[in-house]
């Protein structure tokens, strides 16, 4: 019984550790404005809302739009405000600090069958009210 419990605990810790590492890598990609790294987490089709675009896009279109946004808004920092997880879904809300002000970033991900990691299906980057202060 103890052996089974120990294996279970080690498995749970491994799963959470792998997920935490993915989140850290994704957050670091926002800090470094790396559209290619961020798009690795995109679903094949993603709903995006940015100041210069709002629609459903393919993964490659979304990557290009995000890269264009980063070119126009040099990132200085990304601060995570909230994260949540429930079964096969996750969300993150954060502030993306740029030379042009602060943007509120929200993204939602879900587990897709036969895919190892959760994939972002909705990304919003909107001018934050903090920028207007």
Residue pairs with C-beta under 8 A, 6 or more apart in sequence:
22 41
22 117
22 118
23 83
23 92
25 37
26 37
26 38
26 41
26 92
27 78
27 80
27 92
27 94
28 37
29 37
29 38
30 38
30 75
30 78
30 94
30 96
30 105
31 75
31 77
31 78
32 75
33 70
33 74
33 75
35 63
35 64
35 66
35 67
35 70
36 63
36 67
38 63
38 66
39 59
39 60
39 62
39 63
39 66
41 109
41 117
41 118
41 119
41 120
42 59
42 62
42 63
42 119
42 120
42 123
43 59
43 112
43 119
43 120
43 121
44 58
44 59
45 56
45 57
45 58
45 59
45 121
46 56
46 57
46 59
46 62
46 120
46 121
46 122
46 123
47 55
47 56
47 57
47 121
47 122
47 123
48 54
48 55
48 56
48 57
48 62
48 65
48 66
48 122
48 123
48 124
49 123
49 124
49 125
49 126
50 65
50 66
50 69
50 123
50 124
50 125
50 126
51 69
51 125
51 126
51 127
52 65
52 68
52 69
52 72
53 65
57 65
62 123
66 123
69 125
72 100
73 96
73 98
73 99
73 100
73 103
74 98
74 99
74 100
75 96
75 97
75 98
76 97
76 98
76 99
77 96
77 97
78 94
78 95
78 96
78 97
78 105
79 94
79 95
79 97
80 92
80 93
80 94
81 93
81 94
81 95
82 91
82 92
82 93
82 94
83 90
83 91
83 92
83 93
84 90
84 91
88 110
88 111
88 118
89 108
89 109
89 110
89 111
89 118
90 108
90 109
90 110
90 118
91 106
91 107
91 108
91 109
92 105
92 106
92 107
93 104
93 105
93 106
94 104
94 105
95 102
95 103
95 104
95 105
95 128
95 130
96 102
96 103
96 104
96 105
96 125
101 127
101 128
101 130
101 131
102 127
102 128
102 130
102 131
103 125
103 126
103 127
103 128
103 131
104 124
104 125
104 126
104 127
104 128
105 123
105 124
105 125
106 122
106 123
106 124
107 120
107 122
107 123
107 124
108 120
108 121
108 122
109 118
109 119
109 120
109 121
110 118
110 119
110 121
111 118
111 119
112 118
112 119
